[in-house]
Amino acid sequence: MGCVQTFIIFSAAALMAYVTGQNSTLAIGCAIAFVIARVFYSVFYILDIPLGRSLMFAIGSLSSGTLFVLSLSSVSG
């Protein structure tokens, strides 16, 4: 269920980045980092490694947040 909840936030951030024309290396890297982090989150969840799981959650959240910030900065500036 956690993957579905975080995907909703990421999809909104990615859609905002697409609509605002964010095609920078940072935006692309954040999108890729989110997907990789979610894959590793699942692996760490299965292996029961809480620190790894927390780090992957943080990377995924930071990636989505960065996409939101990039989108909002291009609209306001």
PDB file of N, CA, C, O and CB in Angstrom:
ATOM      1  N   MET A   1       0.815  -1.190   0.000  1.00  0.00           N
ATOM      2  CA  MET A   1       0.000   0.000   0.000  1.00  0.00           C
ATOM      3  C   MET A   1       0.862   1.259   0.000  1.00  0.00           C
ATOM      4  O   MET A   1       0.479   2.264  -0.597  1.00  0.00           O
ATOM      5  CB  MET A   1      -0.929  -0.004   1.195  1.00  0.00           C
ATOM      6  N   GLY A   2       2.013   1.220   0.657  1.00  0.00           N
ATOM      7  CA  GLY A   2       2.891   2.378   0.723  1.00  0.00           C
ATOM      8  C   GLY A   2       3.376   2.834  -0.642  1.00  0.00           C
ATOM      9  O   GLY A   2       3.544   4.030  -0.884  1.00  0.00           O
ATOM     10  N   CYS A   3       3.600   1.873  -1.535  1.00  0.00           N
ATOM     11  CA  CYS A   3       4.059   2.234  -2.874  1.00  0.00           C
ATOM     12  C   CYS A   3       2.987   3.024  -3.626  1.00  0.00           C
ATOM     13  O   CYS A   3       3.303   3.948  -4.375  1.00  0.00           O
ATOM     14  CB  CYS A   3       4.442   0.975  -3.666  1.00  0.00           C
ATOM     15  N   VAL A   4       1.736   2.660  -3.426  1.00  0.00           N
ATOM     16  CA  VAL A   4       0.645   3.359  -4.093  1.00  0.00           C
ATOM     17  C   VAL A   4       0.543   4.791  -3.574  1.00  0.00           C
ATOM     18  O   VAL A   4       0.341   5.723  -4.353  1.00  0.00           O
ATOM     19  CB  VAL A   4      -0.686   2.613  -3.884  1.00  0.00           C
ATOM     20  N   GLN A   5       0.680   4.966  -2.272  1.00  0.00           N
ATOM     21  CA  GLN A   5       0.562   6.293  -1.680  1.00  0.00           C
ATOM     22  C   GLN A   5       1.693   7.211  -2.146  1.00  0.00           C
ATOM     23  O   GLN A   5       1.449   8.375  -2.463  1.00  0.00           O
ATOM     24  CB  GLN A   5       0.559   6.192  -0.153  1.00  0.00           C
ATOM     25  N   THR A   6       2.910   6.709  -2.191  1.00  0.00           N
ATOM     26  CA  THR A   6       4.020   7.555  -2.623  1.00  0.00           C
ATOM     27  C   THR A   6       3.989   7.784  -4.129  1.00  0.00           C
ATOM     28  O   THR A   6       4.457   8.816  -4.611  1.00  0.00           O
ATOM     29  CB  THR A   6       5.353   6.931  -2.217  1.00  0.00           C
ATOM     30  N   PHE A   7       3.439   6.824  -4.876  1.00  0.00           N
ATOM     31  CA  PHE A   7       3.351   7.007  -6.326  1.00  0.00           C
ATOM     32  C   PHE A   7       2.388   8.131  -6.685  1.00  0.00           C
ATOM     33  O   PHE A   7       2.598   8.831  -7.676  1.00  0.00           O
ATOM     34  CB  PHE A   7       2.911   5.708  -7.001  1.00  0.00           C
ATOM     35  N   ILE A   8       1.348   8.310  -5.901  1.00  0.00           N
ATOM     36  CA  ILE A   8       0.395   9.387  -6.169  1.00  0.00           C
ATOM     37  C   ILE A   8       1.095  10.741  -6.054  1.00  0.00           C
ATOM     38  O   ILE A   8       0.893  11.618  -6.894  1.00  0.00           O
ATOM     39  CB  ILE A   8      -0.808   9.311  -5.192  1.00  0.00           C
ATOM     40  N   ILE A   9       1.907  10.913  -5.029  1.00  0.00           N
ATOM     41  CA  ILE A   9       2.648  12.168  -4.849  1.00  0.00           C
ATOM     42  C   ILE A   9       3.667  12.344  -5.968  1.00  0.00           C
ATOM     43  O   ILE A   9       3.797  13.429  -6.535  1.00  0.00           O
ATOM     44  CB  ILE A   9       3.355  12.194  -3.472  1.00  0.00           C
ATOM     45  N   PHE A  10       4.389  11.268  -6.281  1.00  0.00           N
ATOM     46  CA  PHE A  10       5.386  11.352  -7.350  1.00  0.00           C
ATOM     47  C   PHE A  10       4.739  11.652  -8.692  1.00  0.00           C
ATOM     48  O   PHE A  10       5.261  12.460  -9.460  1.00  0.00           O
ATOM     49  CB  PHE A  10       6.181  10.054  -7.437  1.00  0.00           C
ATOM     50  N   SER A  11       3.615  11.019  -8.987  1.00  0.00           N
ATOM     51  CA  SER A  11       2.983  11.260 -10.284  1.00  0.00           C
ATOM     52  C   SER A  11       2.519  12.710 -10.415  1.00  0.00           C
ATOM     53  O   SER A  11       2.593  13.287 -11.500  1.00  0.00           O
ATOM     54  CB  SER A  11       1.797  10.309 -10.482  1.00  0.00           C
ATOM     55  N   ALA A  12       2.043  13.299  -9.321  1.00  0.00           N
ATOM     56  CA  ALA A  12       1.666  14.712  -9.352  1.00  0.00           C
ATOM     57  C   ALA A  12       2.899  15.589  -9.582  1.00  0.00           C
ATOM     58  O   ALA A  12       2.851  16.546 -10.355  1.00  0.00           O
ATOM     59  CB  ALA A  12       0.959  15.113  -8.037  1.00  0.00           C
ATOM     60  N   ALA A  13       3.997  15.259  -8.911  1.00  0.00           N
ATOM     61  CA  ALA A  13       5.232  16.039  -9.067  1.00  0.00           C
ATOM     62  C   ALA A  13       5.786  15.893 -10.480  1.00  0.00           C
ATOM     63  O   ALA A  13       6.220  16.873 -11.086  1.00  0.00           O
ATOM     64  CB  ALA A  13       6.290  15.594  -8.035  1.00  0.00           C
ATOM     65  N   ALA A  14       5.771  14.670 -11.003  1.00  0.00           N
ATOM     66  CA  ALA A  14       6.289  14.437 -12.354  1.00  0.00           C
ATOM     67  C   ALA A  14       5.408  15.119 -13.400  1.00  0.00           C
ATOM     68  O   ALA A  14       5.914  15.662 -14.382  1.00  0.00           O
ATOM     69  CB  ALA A  14       6.380  12.926 -12.641  1.00  0.00           C
ATOM     70  N   LEU A  15       4.107  15.091 -13.191  1.00  0.00           N
ATOM     71  CA  LEU A  15       3.199  15.760 -14.129  1.00  0.00           C
ATOM     72  C   LEU A  15       3.398  17.273 -14.093  1.00  0.00           C
ATOM     73  O   LEU A  15       3.382  17.928 -15.135  1.00  0.00           O
ATOM     74  CB  LEU A  15       1.736  15.412 -13.805  1.00  0.00           C
ATOM     75  N   MET A  16       3.584  17.827 -12.899  1.00  0.00           N
ATOM     76  CA  MET A  16       3.864  19.267 -12.798  1.00  0.00           C
ATOM     77  C   MET A  16       5.165  19.614 -13.515  1.00  0.00           C
ATOM     78  O   MET A  16       5.242  20.620 -14.221  1.00  0.00           O
ATOM     79  CB  MET A  16       3.943  19.705 -11.318  1.00  0.00           C
ATOM     80  N   ALA A  17       6.184  18.778 -13.331  1.00  0.00           N
ATOM     81  CA  ALA A  17       7.467  19.029 -13.992  1.00  0.00           C
ATOM     82  C   ALA A  17       7.313  18.962 -15.509  1.00  0.00           C
ATOM     83  O   ALA A  17       7.913  19.754 -16.236  1.00  0.00           O
ATOM     84  CB  ALA A  17       8.527  18.015 -13.520  1.00  0.00           C
ATOM     85  N   TYR A  18       6.521  18.030 -15.975  1.00  0.00           N
ATOM     86  CA  TYR A  18       6.306  17.902 -17.419  1.00  0.00           C
ATOM     87  C   TYR A  18       5.548  19.103 -17.978  1.00  0.00           C
ATOM     88  O   TYR A  18       5.919  19.657 -19.013  1.00  0.00           O
ATOM     89  CB  TYR A  18       5.541  16.613 -17.731  1.00  0.00           C
ATOM     90  N   VAL A  19       4.494  19.494 -17.288  1.00  0.00           N
ATOM     91  CA  VAL A  19       3.660  20.610 -17.760  1.00  0.00           C
ATOM     92  C   VAL A  19       4.432  21.929 -17.750  1.00  0.00           C
ATOM     93  O   VAL A  19       4.245  22.770 -18.630  1.00  0.00           O
ATOM     94  CB  VAL A  19       2.400  20.739 -16.891  1.00  0.00           C
ATOM     95  N   THR A  20       5.299  22.107 -16.753  1.00  0.00           N
ATOM     96  CA  THR A  20       6.068  23.358 -16.674  1.00  0.00           C
ATOM     97  C   THR A  20       7.350  23.315 -17.501  1.00  0.00           C
ATOM     98  O   THR A  20       8.121  24.275 -17.497  1.00  0.00           O
ATOM     99  CB  THR A  20       6.412  23.662 -15.229  1.00  0.00           C
ATOM    100  N   GLY A  21       7.582  22.218 -18.203  1.00  0.00           N
ATOM    101  CA  GLY A  21       8.722  22.130 -19.110  1.00  0.00           C
ATOM    102  C   GLY A  21      10.056  21.886 -18.428  1.00  0.00           C
ATOM    103  O   GLY A  21      11.103  22.268 -18.950  1.00  0.00           O
ATOM    104  N   GLN A  22      10.022  21.257 -17.271  1.00  0.00           N
ATOM    105  CA  GLN A  22      11.267  20.951 -16.558  1.00  0.00           C
ATOM    106  C   GLN A  22      11.927  19.733 -17.196  1.00  0.00           C
ATOM    107  O   GLN A  22      11.528  18.598 -16.938  1.00  0.00           O
ATOM    108  CB  GLN A  22      10.997  20.698 -15.041  1.00  0.00           C
ATOM    109  N   ASN A  23      12.925  19.968 -18.020  1.00  0.00           N
ATOM    110  CA  ASN A  23      13.643  18.856 -18.629  1.00  0.00           C
ATOM    111  C   ASN A  23      15.133  18.938 -18.317  1.00  0.00           C
ATOM    112  O   ASN A  23      15.970  18.492 -19.102  1.00  0.00           O
ATOM    113  CB  ASN A  23      13.418  18.838 -20.143  1.00  0.00           C
ATOM    114  N   SER A  24      15.447  19.509 -17.171  1.00  0.00           N
ATOM    115  CA  SER A  24      16.839  19.634 -16.754  1.00  0.00           C
ATOM    116  C   SER A  24      17.380  18.281 -16.305  1.00  0.00           C
ATOM    117  O   SER A  24      16.626  17.339 -16.058  1.00  0.00           O
ATOM    118  CB  SER A  24      16.976  20.670 -15.623  1.00  0.00           C
ATOM    119  N   THR A  25      18.673  18.212 -16.209  1.00  0.00           N
ATOM    120  CA  THR A  25      19.318  16.994 -15.735  1.00  0.00           C
ATOM    121  C   THR A  25      18.876  16.673 -14.308  1.00  0.00           C
ATOM    122  O   THR A  25      18.707  15.504 -13.960  1.00  0.00           O
ATOM    123  CB  THR A  25      20.847  17.135 -15.804  1.00  0.00           C
ATOM    124  N   LEU A  26      18.691  17.690 -13.494  1.00  0.00           N
ATOM    125  CA  LEU A  26      18.250  17.484 -12.114  1.00  0.00           C
ATOM    126  C   LEU A  26      16.856  16.866 -12.068  1.00  0.00           C
ATOM    127  O   LEU A  26      16.615  15.938 -11.295  1.00  0.00           O
ATOM    128  CB  LEU A  26      18.262  18.809 -11.347  1.00  0.00           C
ATOM    129  N   ALA A  27      15.943  17.369 -12.882  1.00  0.00           N
ATOM    130  CA  ALA A  27      14.575  16.841 -12.897  1.00  0.00           C
ATOM    131  C   ALA A  27      14.554  15.392 -13.376  1.00  0.00           C
ATOM    132  O   ALA A  27      13.853  14.556 -12.807  1.00  0.00           O
ATOM    133  CB  ALA A  27      13.675  17.706 -13.793  1.00  0.00           C
ATOM    134  N   ILE A  28      15.304  15.106 -14.397  1.00  0.00           N
ATOM    135  CA  ILE A  28      15.366  13.740 -14.916  1.00  0.00           C
ATOM    136  C   ILE A  28      16.005  12.816 -13.879  1.00  0.00           C
ATOM    137  O   ILE A  28      15.545  11.693 -13.672  1.00  0.00           O
ATOM    138  CB  ILE A  28      16.161  13.695 -16.247  1.00  0.00           C
ATOM    139  N   GLY A  29      17.060  13.293 -13.235  1.00  0.00           N
ATOM    140  CA  GLY A  29      17.718  12.503 -12.198  1.00  0.00           C
ATOM    141  C   GLY A  29      16.806  12.220 -11.022  1.00  0.00           C
ATOM    142  O   GLY A  29      16.836  11.126 -10.460  1.00  0.00           O
ATOM    143  N   CYS A  30      15.997  13.194 -10.648  1.00  0.00           N
ATOM    144  CA  CYS A  30      15.055  12.995  -9.538  1.00  0.00           C
ATOM    145  C   CYS A  30      14.008  11.938  -9.892  1.00  0.00           C
ATOM    146  O   CYS A  30      13.653  11.105  -9.058  1.00  0.00           O
ATOM    147  CB  CYS A  30      14.361  14.324  -9.176  1.00  0.00           C
ATOM    148  N   ALA A  31      13.520  11.975 -11.121  1.00  0.00           N
ATOM    149  CA  ALA A  31      12.523  10.980 -11.538  1.00  0.00           C
ATOM    150  C   ALA A  31      13.124   9.575 -11.527  1.00  0.00           C
ATOM    151  O   ALA A  31      12.485   8.627 -11.071  1.00  0.00           O
ATOM    152  CB  ALA A  31      11.980  11.314 -12.947  1.00  0.00           C
ATOM    153  N   ILE A  32      14.326   9.445 -12.019  1.00  0.00           N
ATOM    154  CA  ILE A  32      14.990   8.139 -12.030  1.00  0.00           C
ATOM    155  C   ILE A  32      15.316   7.694 -10.606  1.00  0.00           C
ATOM    156  O   ILE A  32      15.141   6.525 -10.262  1.00  0.00           O
ATOM    157  CB  ILE A  32      16.279   8.190 -12.882  1.00  0.00           C
ATOM    158  N   ALA A  33      15.788   8.625  -9.781  1.00  0.00           N
ATOM    159  CA  ALA A  33      16.131   8.294  -8.398  1.00  0.00           C
ATOM    160  C   ALA A  33      14.901   7.801  -7.632  1.00  0.00           C
ATOM    161  O   ALA A  33      15.007   6.891  -6.811  1.00  0.00           O
ATOM    162  CB  ALA A  33      16.742   9.518  -7.692  1.00  0.00           C
ATOM    163  N   PHE A  34      13.742   8.395  -7.895  1.00  0.00           N
ATOM    164  CA  PHE A  34      12.531   7.955  -7.211  1.00  0.00           C
ATOM    165  C   PHE A  34      12.228   6.497  -7.523  1.00  0.00           C
ATOM    166  O   PHE A  34      11.961   5.702  -6.622  1.00  0.00           O
ATOM    167  CB  PHE A  34      11.345   8.834  -7.606  1.00  0.00           C
ATOM    168  N   VAL A  35      12.274   6.154  -8.801  1.00  0.00           N
ATOM    169  CA  VAL A  35      11.953   4.782  -9.205  1.00  0.00           C
ATOM    170  C   VAL A  35      12.949   3.795  -8.592  1.00  0.00           C
ATOM    171  O   VAL A  35      12.555   2.754  -8.067  1.00  0.00           O
ATOM    172  CB  VAL A  35      11.955   4.656 -10.747  1.00  0.00           C
ATOM    173  N   ILE A  36      14.234   4.126  -8.661  1.00  0.00           N
ATOM    174  CA  ILE A  36      15.254   3.242  -8.090  1.00  0.00           C
ATOM    175  C   ILE A  36      15.085   3.127  -6.575  1.00  0.00           C
ATOM    176  O   ILE A  36      15.211   2.037  -6.018  1.00  0.00           O
ATOM    177  CB  ILE A  36      16.667   3.760  -8.430  1.00  0.00           C
ATOM    178  N   ALA A  37      14.804   4.237  -5.915  1.00  0.00           N
ATOM    179  CA  ALA A  37      14.618   4.213  -4.464  1.00  0.00           C
ATOM    180  C   ALA A  37      13.434   3.339  -4.075  1.00  0.00           C
ATOM    181  O   ALA A  37      13.502   2.619  -3.079  1.00  0.00           O
ATOM    182  CB  ALA A  37      14.418   5.631  -3.930  1.00  0.00           C
ATOM    183  N   ARG A  38      12.358   3.390  -4.838  1.00  0.00           N
ATOM    184  CA  ARG A  38      11.186   2.572  -4.512  1.00  0.00           C
ATOM    185  C   ARG A  38      11.473   1.087  -4.714  1.00  0.00           C
ATOM    186  O   ARG A  38      10.970   0.250  -3.965  1.00  0.00           O
ATOM    187  CB  ARG A  38       9.986   2.992  -5.370  1.00  0.00           C
ATOM    188  N   VAL A  39      12.274   0.759  -5.715  1.00  0.00           N
ATOM    189  CA  VAL A  39      12.642  -0.647  -5.920  1.00  0.00           C
ATOM    190  C   VAL A  39      13.477  -1.131  -4.730  1.00  0.00           C
ATOM    191  O   VAL A  39      13.220  -2.198  -4.173  1.00  0.00           O
ATOM    192  CB  VAL A  39      13.432  -0.830  -7.260  1.00  0.00           C
ATOM    193  N   PHE A  40      14.477  -0.335  -4.352  1.00  0.00           N
ATOM    194  CA  PHE A  40      15.315  -0.724  -3.224  1.00  0.00           C
ATOM    195  C   PHE A  40      14.539  -0.696  -1.904  1.00  0.00           C
ATOM    196  O   PHE A  40      14.839  -1.471  -0.996  1.00  0.00           O
ATOM    197  CB  PHE A  40      16.529   0.194  -3.135  1.00  0.00           C
ATOM    198  N   TYR A  41      13.548   0.188  -1.792  1.00  0.00           N
ATOM    199  CA  TYR A  41      12.701   0.204  -0.599  1.00  0.00           C
ATOM    200  C   TYR A  41      12.031  -1.157  -0.422  1.00  0.00           C
ATOM    201  O   TYR A  41      11.994  -1.705   0.679  1.00  0.00           O
ATOM    202  CB  TYR A  41      11.635   1.327  -0.696  1.00  0.00           C
ATOM    203  N   SER A  42      11.506  -1.692  -1.519  1.00  0.00           N
ATOM    204  CA  SER A  42      10.849  -2.999  -1.456  1.00  0.00           C
ATOM    205  C   SER A  42      11.835  -4.096  -1.075  1.00  0.00           C
ATOM    206  O   SER A  42      11.507  -4.992  -0.297  1.00  0.00           O
ATOM    207  CB  SER A  42      10.192  -3.329  -2.797  1.00  0.00           C
ATOM    208  N   VAL A  43      13.046  -4.022  -1.627  1.00  0.00           N
ATOM    209  CA  VAL A  43      14.062  -5.016  -1.295  1.00  0.00           C
ATOM    210  C   VAL A  43      14.412  -4.947   0.186  1.00  0.00           C
ATOM    211  O   VAL A  43      14.477  -5.975   0.860  1.00  0.00           O
ATOM    212  CB  VAL A  43      15.322  -4.808  -2.151  1.00  0.00           C
ATOM    213  N   PHE A  44      14.635  -3.740   0.691  1.00  0.00           N
ATOM    214  CA  PHE A  44      14.968  -3.587   2.108  1.00  0.00           C
ATOM    215  C   PHE A  44      13.798  -3.972   3.009  1.00  0.00           C
ATOM    216  O   PHE A  44      14.005  -4.437   4.130  1.00  0.00           O
ATOM    217  CB  PHE A  44      15.392  -2.152   2.395  1.00  0.00           C
ATOM    218  N   TYR A  45      12.591  -3.784   2.533  1.00  0.00           N
ATOM    219  CA  TYR A  45      11.415  -4.189   3.303  1.00  0.00           C
ATOM    220  C   TYR A  45      11.371  -5.709   3.421  1.00  0.00           C
ATOM    221  O   TYR A  45      11.141  -6.252   4.501  1.00  0.00           O
ATOM    222  CB  TYR A  45      10.117  -3.659   2.645  1.00  0.00           C
ATOM    223  N   ILE A  46      11.594  -6.385   2.301  1.00  0.00           N
ATOM    224  CA  ILE A  46      11.580  -7.854   2.308  1.00  0.00           C
ATOM    225  C   ILE A  46      12.706  -8.399   3.178  1.00  0.00           C
ATOM    226  O   ILE A  46      12.514  -9.375   3.903  1.00  0.00           O
ATOM    227  CB  ILE A  46      11.706  -8.406   0.874  1.00  0.00           C
ATOM    228  N   LEU A  47      13.883  -7.773   3.109  1.00  0.00           N
ATOM    229  CA  LEU A  47      15.032  -8.233   3.898  1.00  0.00           C
ATOM    230  C   LEU A  47      14.992  -7.740   5.339  1.00  0.00           C
ATOM    231  O   LEU A  47      15.857  -8.102   6.136  1.00  0.00           O
ATOM    232  CB  LEU A  47      16.319  -7.778   3.248  1.00  0.00           C
ATOM    233  N   ASP A  48      14.011  -6.925   5.683  1.00  0.00           N
ATOM    234  CA  ASP A  48      13.834  -6.374   7.028  1.00  0.00           C
ATOM    235  C   ASP A  48      15.065  -5.589   7.491  1.00  0.00           C
ATOM    236  O   ASP A  48      15.665  -5.873   8.527  1.00  0.00           O
ATOM    237  CB  ASP A  48      13.536  -7.498   8.017  1.00  0.00           C
ATOM    238  N   ILE A  49      15.413  -4.580   6.666  1.00  0.00           N
ATOM    239  CA  ILE A  49      16.530  -3.682   6.986  1.00  0.00           C
ATOM    240  C   ILE A  49      15.940  -2.280   7.159  1.00  0.00           C
ATOM    241  O   ILE A  49      15.789  -1.546   6.182  1.00  0.00           O
ATOM    242  CB  ILE A  49      17.655  -3.708   5.853  1.00  0.00           C
ATOM    243  N   PRO A  50      15.605  -1.905   8.404  1.00  0.00           N
ATOM    244  CA  PRO A  50      14.915  -0.632   8.638  1.00  0.00           C
ATOM    245  C   PRO A  50      15.701   0.601   8.193  1.00  0.00           C
ATOM    246  O   PRO A  50      15.113   1.530   7.640  1.00  0.00           O
ATOM    247  CB  PRO A  50      14.596  -0.504  10.091  1.00  0.00           C
ATOM    248  N   LEU A  51      17.000   0.631   8.416  1.00  0.00           N
ATOM    249  CA  LEU A  51      17.788   1.800   8.031  1.00  0.00           C
ATOM    250  C   LEU A  51      17.779   1.990   6.513  1.00  0.00           C
ATOM    251  O   LEU A  51      17.608   3.108   6.028  1.00  0.00           O
ATOM    252  CB  LEU A  51      19.232   1.663   8.539  1.00  0.00           C
ATOM    253  N   GLY A  52      17.960   0.918   5.776  1.00  0.00           N
ATOM    254  CA  GLY A  52      17.915   1.004   4.313  1.00  0.00           C
ATOM    255  C   GLY A  52      16.559   1.445   3.820  1.00  0.00           C
ATOM    256  O   GLY A  52      16.451   2.247   2.892  1.00  0.00           O
ATOM    257  N   ARG A  53      15.522   0.916   4.448  1.00  0.00           N
ATOM    258  CA  ARG A  53      14.154   1.283   4.079  1.00  0.00           C
ATOM    259  C   ARG A  53      13.909   2.768   4.332  1.00  0.00           C
ATOM    260  O   ARG A  53      13.301   3.448   3.506  1.00  0.00           O
ATOM    261  CB  ARG A  53      13.138   0.434   4.863  1.00  0.00           C
ATOM    262  N   SER A  54      14.376   3.266   5.464  1.00  0.00           N
ATOM    263  CA  SER A  54      14.199   4.683   5.791  1.00  0.00           C
ATOM    264  C   SER A  54      14.970   5.578   4.834  1.00  0.00           C
ATOM    265  O   SER A  54      14.470   6.625   4.421  1.00  0.00           O
ATOM    266  CB  SER A  54      14.642   4.955   7.223  1.00  0.00           C
ATOM    267  N   LEU A  55      16.173   5.176   4.483  1.00  0.00           N
ATOM    268  CA  LEU A  55      16.967   5.966   3.530  1.00  0.00           C
ATOM    269  C   LEU A  55      16.307   6.017   2.164  1.00  0.00           C
ATOM    270  O   LEU A  55      16.284   7.068   1.523  1.00  0.00           O
ATOM    271  CB  LEU A  55      18.376   5.388   3.400  1.00  0.00           C
ATOM    272  N   MET A  56      15.775   4.902   1.717  1.00  0.00           N
ATOM    273  CA  MET A  56      15.119   4.871   0.411  1.00  0.00           C
ATOM    274  C   MET A  56      13.834   5.697   0.420  1.00  0.00           C
ATOM    275  O   MET A  56      13.500   6.345  -0.572  1.00  0.00           O
ATOM    276  CB  MET A  56      14.812   3.427   0.004  1.00  0.00           C
ATOM    277  N   PHE A  57      13.121   5.670   1.536  1.00  0.00           N
ATOM    278  CA  PHE A  57      11.924   6.498   1.657  1.00  0.00           C
ATOM    279  C   PHE A  57      12.304   7.980   1.598  1.00  0.00           C
ATOM    280  O   PHE A  57      11.631   8.777   0.945  1.00  0.00           O
ATOM    281  CB  PHE A  57      11.172   6.182   2.974  1.00  0.00           C
ATOM    282  N   ALA A  58      13.384   8.334   2.286  1.00  0.00           N
ATOM    283  CA  ALA A  58      13.839   9.728   2.291  1.00  0.00           C
ATOM    284  C   ALA A  58      14.277  10.166   0.896  1.00  0.00           C
ATOM    285  O   ALA A  58      13.960  11.276   0.468  1.00  0.00           O
ATOM    286  CB  ALA A  58      14.995   9.912   3.289  1.00  0.00           C
ATOM    287  N   ILE A  59      14.997   9.312   0.189  1.00  0.00           N
ATOM    288  CA  ILE A  59      15.436   9.655  -1.171  1.00  0.00           C
ATOM    289  C   ILE A  59      14.230   9.828  -2.089  1.00  0.00           C
ATOM    290  O   ILE A  59      14.188  10.761  -2.890  1.00  0.00           O
ATOM    291  CB  ILE A  59      16.383   8.566  -1.732  1.00  0.00           C
ATOM    292  N   GLY A  60      13.260   8.941  -1.978  1.00  0.00           N
ATOM    293  CA  GLY A  60      12.050   9.064  -2.795  1.00  0.00           C
ATOM    294  C   GLY A  60      11.275  10.336  -2.490  1.00  0.00           C
ATOM    295  O   GLY A  60      10.800  11.015  -3.400  1.00  0.00           O
ATOM    296  N   SER A  61      11.150  10.654  -1.218  1.00  0.00           N
ATOM    297  CA  SER A  61      10.437  11.873  -0.821  1.00  0.00           C
ATOM    298  C   SER A  61      11.174  13.118  -1.274  1.00  0.00           C
ATOM    299  O   SER A  61      10.560  14.071  -1.753  1.00  0.00           O
ATOM    300  CB  SER A  61      10.243  11.911   0.691  1.00  0.00           C
ATOM    301  N   LEU A  62      12.482  13.109  -1.126  1.00  0.00           N
ATOM    302  CA  LEU A  62      13.298  14.242  -1.569  1.00  0.00           C
ATOM    303  C   LEU A  62      13.210  14.423  -3.084  1.00  0.00           C
ATOM    304  O   LEU A  62      13.188  15.551  -3.577  1.00  0.00           O
ATOM    305  CB  LEU A  62      14.763  14.045  -1.145  1.00  0.00           C
ATOM    306  N   SER A  63      13.160  13.334  -3.806  1.00  0.00           N
ATOM    307  CA  SER A  63      13.043  13.413  -5.261  1.00  0.00           C
ATOM    308  C   SER A  63      11.719  14.050  -5.668  1.00  0.00           C
ATOM    309  O   SER A  63      11.690  14.927  -6.532  1.00  0.00           O
ATOM    310  CB  SER A  63      13.170  12.018  -5.885  1.00  0.00           C
ATOM    311  N   SER A  64      10.632  13.615  -5.052  1.00  0.00           N
ATOM    312  CA  SER A  64       9.328  14.206  -5.360  1.00  0.00           C
ATOM    313  C   SER A  64       9.285  15.673  -4.959  1.00  0.00           C
ATOM    314  O   SER A  64       8.779  16.511  -5.706  1.00  0.00           O
ATOM    315  CB  SER A  64       8.210  13.435  -4.652  1.00  0.00           C
ATOM    316  N   GLY A  65       9.809  15.981  -3.796  1.00  0.00           N
ATOM    317  CA  GLY A  65       9.841  17.373  -3.338  1.00  0.00           C
ATOM    318  C   GLY A  65      10.654  18.260  -4.255  1.00  0.00           C
ATOM    319  O   GLY A  65      10.271  19.399  -4.522  1.00  0.00           O
ATOM    320  N   THR A  66      11.768  17.750  -4.736  1.00  0.00           N
ATOM    321  CA  THR A  66      12.604  18.528  -5.651  1.00  0.00           C
ATOM    322  C   THR A  66      11.869  18.810  -6.957  1.00  0.00           C
ATOM    323  O   THR A  66      11.974  19.907  -7.505  1.00  0.00           O
ATOM    324  CB  THR A  66      13.918  17.790  -5.935  1.00  0.00           C
ATOM    325  N   LEU A  67      11.126  17.824  -7.458  1.00  0.00           N
ATOM    326  CA  LEU A  67      10.344  18.053  -8.679  1.00  0.00           C
ATOM    327  C   LEU A  67       9.289  19.128  -8.457  1.00  0.00           C
ATOM    328  O   LEU A  67       9.055  19.960  -9.333  1.00  0.00           O
ATOM    329  CB  LEU A  67       9.676  16.750  -9.144  1.00  0.00           C
ATOM    330  N   PHE A  68       8.648  19.114  -7.284  1.00  0.00           N
ATOM    331  CA  PHE A  68       7.672  20.165  -6.973  1.00  0.00           C
ATOM    332  C   PHE A  68       8.348  21.539  -6.934  1.00  0.00           C
ATOM    333  O   PHE A  68       7.830  22.499  -7.503  1.00  0.00           O
ATOM    334  CB  PHE A  68       6.976  19.875  -5.622  1.00  0.00           C
ATOM    335  N   VAL A  69       9.487  21.635  -6.273  1.00  0.00           N
ATOM    336  CA  VAL A  69      10.189  22.916  -6.148  1.00  0.00           C
ATOM    337  C   VAL A  69      10.645  23.417  -7.517  1.00  0.00           C
ATOM    338  O   VAL A  69      10.497  24.601  -7.819  1.00  0.00           O
ATOM    339  CB  VAL A  69      11.400  22.779  -5.201  1.00  0.00           C
ATOM    340  N   LEU A  70      11.192  22.544  -8.338  1.00  0.00           N
ATOM    341  CA  LEU A  70      11.612  22.953  -9.680  1.00  0.00           C
ATOM    342  C   LEU A  70      10.436  23.472 -10.497  1.00  0.00           C
ATOM    343  O   LEU A  70      10.552  24.475 -11.202  1.00  0.00           O
ATOM    344  CB  LEU A  70      12.275  21.785 -10.407  1.00  0.00           C
ATOM    345  N   SER A  71       9.312  22.786 -10.399  1.00  0.00           N
ATOM    346  CA  SER A  71       8.122  23.207 -11.141  1.00  0.00           C
ATOM    347  C   SER A  71       7.606  24.557 -10.667  1.00  0.00           C
ATOM    348  O   SER A  71       7.302  25.439 -11.471  1.00  0.00           O
ATOM    349  CB  SER A  71       7.026  22.165 -11.009  1.00  0.00           C
ATOM    350  N   LEU A  72       7.513  24.706  -9.350  1.00  0.00           N
ATOM    351  CA  LEU A  72       7.004  25.965  -8.809  1.00  0.00           C
ATOM    352  C   LEU A  72       7.956  27.128  -9.078  1.00  0.00           C
ATOM    353  O   LEU A  72       7.510  28.253  -9.300  1.00  0.00           O
ATOM    354  CB  LEU A  72       6.765  25.831  -7.313  1.00  0.00           C
ATOM    355  N   SER A  73       9.250  26.868  -9.060  1.00  0.00           N
ATOM    356  CA  SER A  73      10.199  27.944  -9.322  1.00  0.00           C
ATOM    357  C   SER A  73      10.153  28.399 -10.768  1.00  0.00           C
ATOM    358  O   SER A  73      10.391  29.573 -11.050  1.00  0.00           O
ATOM    359  CB  SER A  73      11.601  27.503  -8.970  1.00  0.00           C
ATOM    360  N   SER A  74       9.851  27.496 -11.687  1.00  0.00           N
ATOM    361  CA  SER A  74       9.779  27.907 -13.088  1.00  0.00           C
ATOM    362  C   SER A  74       8.503  28.685 -13.370  1.00  0.00           C
ATOM    363  O   SER A  74       8.483  29.530 -14.264  1.00  0.00           O
ATOM    364  CB  SER A  74       9.861  26.688 -14.005  1.00  0.00           C
ATOM    365  N   VAL A  75       7.440  28.415 -12.624  1.00  0.00           N
ATOM    366  CA  VAL A  75       6.189  29.139 -12.810  1.00  0.00           C
ATOM    367  C   VAL A  75       6.247  30.520 -12.205  1.00  0.00           C
ATOM    368  O   VAL A  75       5.747  31.478 -12.793  1.00  0.00           O
ATOM    369  CB  VAL A  75       5.042  28.368 -12.211  1.00  0.00           C
ATOM    370  N   SER A  76       6.860  30.637 -11.019  1.00  0.00           N
ATOM    371  CA  SER A  76       6.893  31.921 -10.337  1.00  0.00           C
ATOM    372  C   SER A  76       7.989  32.846 -10.873  1.00  0.00           C
ATOM    373  O   SER A  76       7.920  34.062 -10.693  1.00  0.00           O
ATOM    374  CB  SER A  76       7.087  31.705  -8.856  1.00  0.00           C
ATOM    375  N   GLY A  77       8.983  32.278 -11.522  1.00  0.00           N
ATOM    376  CA  GLY A  77      10.101  33.108 -11.963  1.00  0.00           C
ATOM    377  C   GLY A  77      10.106  33.291 -13.385  1.00  0.00           C
ATOM    378  O   GLY A  77      10.986  33.967 -13.917  1.00  0.00           O
TER     379      GLY A  77
END
